[in-house]
Amino acid sequence: MLRLSVRPGDRIEDAPAFVVNRVLTRLSSVVLDALEHGNTVDETDEAILRLGLPMAPSVLLQMVGPRVANHVLETLHEAYPDRFPRSQTLANYAEGKDEIVAQADEPKSEDEILEAALEAVADEIRHLLEEGVVAEAKDVDTALLLGAGWPFWLGGITKFLDQTGRSERMFGQPLAETGAAAATTT
């Protein structure tokens, strides 16, 4: 049996969608954008499945339900409109219409979709850390490992982003060195 222990000082602050939903919604926004720019569901699913996640974005959407997913996106759009754009395609799904709203015919490669998704996830994690929603990068890792089935073999999303150099390239430092807890140890 898996047991979690909370140590004094551990915390996750109240914020729209907390941790897992914010990160997964950023990832989903990239997927929806790719669909609206000419990619197929199979292409977007295959791009994201390269990470070893337990299910494709289209399957996750079916499990969560389009109405719930659209509600989460709307809530996050109200709080952070620059990072969570509305999607007419998701709104259509929520209304029971199986219709992708094409914005352009500019499909991306699976590599481009994956990279855009990882950059969006990294950016949102940086916001979570800087806003103090979580104290440390490892808190995000734990949330995604336990709450989203992030592959254990990648060591956690922040560790993966740090080890692959994305964090350094995007922010000038590893995510492990970002946030309130990192600021107090330096």
Buried (B, 14 or more C-beta within 10 A) or exposed (E): EEEEEEEEEEEBEEBBBBBBBBBBBBBBBBBBBBBBBBBEBEBBBBBBBEBEBEBBBBEBBEEBEBBEBBEBBBBBBEEBEEBBEBBEBBBBBBEEEEEBBEBEEEBBEBEBBBBBBBBBBBBBBBBBBEEBBBBBBBBBBBBBBEBBEBBEEBBBBBBBBBEEEBBBEBBEEBBBBBBBBBEEEE
